[in-house]
Amino acid sequence: MAVFDLPFDEVVECTFTLMEGTVSSGFNRGMAFNISQVTDPIWKVAIETAPLDREDRQKWHAWKLSLKGGLNRFRCFDIGQMAPLAYEGAQTPQAIASGWAGSATVASLGTSGALTLGGVPAGYMASAGDRVELSQGAATALYEIIAPATATSGGALALTVAPLLHTSTFTAAAVARLWRPRALFIMDHTSWSHQVVANPTPATFEGYQVLR
């Protein structure tokens, strides 16, 4: 299994949506609902390229074939959330703090979604809806911050994230990424669509998150 980065030079949409895996059923004449977790929460990504000329069309088709029908993975970030909200105009993590590469260490992980990081710039502001990537070995996962938090002067940042942390996969040896946090996906090859007509047309496809 190999991992390939998404070619971002022609991407106009790369939208992440968390599929929470719950179903609801009403009872007591609609006065109450049962909520059941039927699948694990996973991220779904929807991707659209700019209209592709022949050269770009061939490049993208070759990239698609490199995924070998799902045997290989692709890695990408949500282009609508490249920088944290409090630093929306930043072009690099160094614009947030000199010398910072956008990553952090993991101090602790809790089963309730509590995640404490270290090595964050002093006073760093995490907003609700920002995301954080954890990676360790071949595993990568993406989480969304659900409450705002500010780093201490010593660079500690206590977060609450969703979905619940994969504590059987990640430990304090994991690396956290706050700048352009990514996830791993398997392409849904049945979703690939690209019409070859006289004028350039976009390619569209979807993918589903995997941890490794």
C-alpha positions as CSV (number, residue, x, y, z in Angstrom):
1,M,0.0,0.0,0.0
2,A,1.3,3.4,-1.0
3,V,0.1,6.9,-0.3
4,F,-0.1,9.6,-3.0
5,D,-0.8,13.3,-2.4
6,L,-3.7,15.0,-4.2
7,P,-2.4,17.2,-7.0
8,F,-3.6,20.6,-5.8
9,D,-2.6,22.7,-8.8
10,E,-6.0,22.3,-10.6
11,V,-8.3,21.6,-7.6
12,V,-11.2,24.0,-7.1
13,E,-13.1,22.0,-4.5
14,C,-11.9,19.7,-1.7
15,T,-14.6,19.6,0.9
16,F,-14.5,17.5,4.0
17,T,-17.8,16.3,5.6
18,L,-17.9,14.2,8.8
19,M,-20.3,11.3,8.4
20,E,-21.3,10.8,12.0
21,G,-22.7,7.3,11.6
22,T,-25.9,7.8,13.7
23,V,-29.5,7.0,12.9
24,S,-32.6,8.2,14.7
25,S,-36.0,6.6,15.2
26,G,-39.0,8.3,16.8
27,F,-41.3,6.8,19.4
28,N,-43.9,7.9,21.8
29,R,-45.8,9.6,19.0
30,G,-42.8,11.7,18.2
31,M,-42.2,12.9,21.7
32,A,-38.8,11.2,21.9
33,F,-36.1,9.7,19.7
34,N,-33.7,6.9,19.9
35,I,-30.3,7.8,18.6
36,S,-28.0,4.8,17.7
37,Q,-24.4,4.7,16.5
38,V,-24.5,2.2,13.6
39,T,-21.1,2.9,12.0
40,D,-17.8,4.6,13.0
41,P,-17.6,8.3,12.2
42,I,-15.5,8.9,9.1
43,W,-14.7,11.8,6.9
44,K,-15.9,12.0,3.3
45,V,-14.2,14.2,0.7
46,A,-15.7,15.7,-2.4
47,I,-13.2,16.9,-5.0
48,E,-13.6,18.8,-8.2
49,T,-10.8,20.0,-10.5
50,A,-10.8,23.0,-12.8
51,P,-11.6,22.3,-16.4
52,L,-8.8,20.1,-17.7
53,D,-7.1,20.4,-21.0
54,R,-5.6,17.3,-22.6
55,E,-2.3,17.5,-20.7
56,D,-4.0,17.9,-17.3
57,R,-6.6,15.3,-18.2
58,Q,-3.9,12.7,-18.9
59,K,-2.0,13.7,-15.7
60,W,-5.2,13.2,-13.5
61,H,-6.1,10.0,-15.2
62,A,-2.7,8.6,-14.6
63,W,-2.9,9.7,-10.9
64,K,-6.2,8.0,-10.6
65,L,-4.7,4.8,-12.0
66,S,-1.8,5.0,-9.5
67,L,-4.4,4.4,-6.7
68,K,-5.0,0.9,-8.1
69,G,-8.7,0.8,-7.5
70,G,-8.3,1.6,-3.8
71,L,-5.3,-0.5,-3.0
72,N,-3.4,2.7,-2.6
73,R,-4.5,5.8,-0.6
74,F,-4.5,9.5,-1.3
75,R,-3.8,12.3,1.2
76,C,-5.3,15.8,1.2
77,F,-6.5,18.7,3.2
78,D,-9.7,20.8,3.1
79,I,-8.8,23.8,0.9
80,G,-11.5,25.8,2.7
81,Q,-9.5,25.4,6.0
82,M,-5.9,25.7,5.0
83,A,-5.1,28.1,7.9
84,P,-6.6,28.2,11.4
85,L,-9.5,30.6,11.6
86,A,-7.7,33.1,13.9
87,Y,-4.9,33.3,11.4
88,E,-7.0,33.1,8.2
89,G,-4.7,35.4,6.3
90,A,-1.5,33.5,7.0
91,Q,0.2,31.9,4.0
92,T,2.7,29.8,6.1
93,P,2.8,28.7,9.7
94,Q,5.8,31.1,10.1
95,A,3.4,33.9,9.7
96,I,1.7,32.7,13.0
97,A,5.0,32.3,14.9
98,S,8.5,32.7,13.7
99,G,10.2,29.3,13.2
100,W,7.0,27.3,13.8
101,A,6.4,24.5,11.3
102,G,2.7,24.1,12.1
103,S,3.1,20.9,14.1
104,A,3.0,20.0,17.8
105,T,3.7,17.2,20.2
106,V,1.0,15.1,21.9
107,A,1.0,15.3,25.7
108,S,-2.1,13.2,26.4
109,L,-5.2,11.7,24.7
110,G,-8.5,11.0,26.4
111,T,-11.4,8.7,25.4
112,S,-13.8,11.6,25.9
113,G,-12.1,13.6,23.1
114,A,-9.6,15.5,25.4
115,L,-6.4,16.2,23.5
116,T,-3.5,18.1,25.1
117,L,-0.7,19.3,22.8
118,G,2.7,20.8,23.5
119,G,5.2,22.8,21.5
120,V,2.5,25.2,20.3
121,P,3.3,28.9,20.0
122,A,2.6,30.8,23.2
123,G,-0.9,32.3,23.1
124,Y,-1.9,30.3,20.0
125,M,-5.7,30.6,19.5
126,A,-7.6,27.5,18.4
127,S,-11.1,28.2,17.2
128,A,-14.2,25.9,17.3
129,G,-14.2,24.2,13.8
130,D,-10.4,24.2,13.3
131,R,-9.0,20.8,12.7
132,V,-6.0,18.8,13.9
133,E,-4.3,15.9,12.3
134,L,-2.6,13.1,14.3
135,S,0.0,10.8,12.7
136,Q,1.9,7.9,14.1
137,G,3.7,5.4,11.9
138,A,1.5,4.6,8.9
139,A,-1.7,5.9,10.7
140,T,-3.2,9.3,10.1
141,A,-6.5,10.7,11.5
142,L,-8.3,14.0,11.4
143,Y,-10.3,15.6,14.2
144,E,-12.3,18.8,14.6
145,I,-11.9,21.1,17.5
146,I,-15.3,21.7,19.2
147,A,-14.4,24.4,21.7
148,P,-12.1,27.4,21.5
149,A,-8.8,27.2,23.4
150,T,-5.7,29.3,23.9
151,A,-2.2,28.0,24.4
152,T,-0.4,28.8,27.6
153,S,2.9,30.8,27.7
154,G,4.7,27.4,27.9
155,G,3.1,26.2,24.6
156,A,0.5,23.8,26.1
157,L,-2.9,23.6,24.3
158,A,-5.8,21.7,25.8
159,L,-8.4,20.8,23.2
160,T,-11.7,18.9,23.0
161,V,-12.1,17.2,19.6
162,A,-14.6,15.1,17.7
163,P,-15.0,12.3,16.7
164,L,-13.6,10.5,19.7
165,L,-9.9,9.9,19.6
166,H,-8.4,6.6,18.4
167,T,-6.6,5.9,21.6
168,S,-5.8,2.4,20.6
169,T,-3.9,3.7,17.5
170,F,-2.3,7.0,18.7
171,T,-0.2,7.6,21.8
172,A,1.9,10.4,23.1
173,A,4.4,9.5,20.4
174,A,2.1,10.8,17.8
175,V,2.7,14.1,15.9
176,A,-0.1,16.7,15.8
177,R,-0.5,19.0,12.8
178,L,-2.5,22.2,13.1
179,W,-1.5,23.8,9.8
180,R,-3.3,22.3,6.8
181,P,-4.3,19.1,8.7
182,R,-4.8,16.2,6.4
183,A,-6.6,12.8,6.2
184,L,-6.1,9.6,4.3
185,F,-8.8,8.5,1.8
186,I,-9.7,5.6,-0.4
187,M,-11.2,6.9,-3.7
188,D,-14.7,5.7,-4.5
189,H,-13.9,4.8,-8.1
190,T,-17.6,4.6,-9.0
191,S,-17.8,8.3,-8.2
192,W,-15.2,9.3,-10.8
193,S,-16.7,11.5,-13.5
194,H,-15.0,13.3,-16.4
195,Q,-16.5,14.0,-19.8
196,V,-14.2,14.3,-22.7
197,V,-15.8,16.8,-25.1
198,A,-14.6,19.6,-27.3
199,N,-14.0,22.0,-24.5
200,P,-12.1,21.4,-21.2
201,T,-14.3,19.9,-18.5
202,P,-13.7,19.2,-14.8
203,A,-13.2,15.8,-13.1
204,T,-15.1,15.0,-10.0
205,F,-14.8,12.2,-7.5
206,E,-15.3,11.3,-3.8
207,G,-13.3,9.4,-1.2
208,Y,-13.8,7.9,2.3
209,Q,-11.4,8.2,5.2
210,V,-9.1,5.4,6.3
211,L,-6.6,5.4,9.2
212,R,-3.9,3.7,7.2
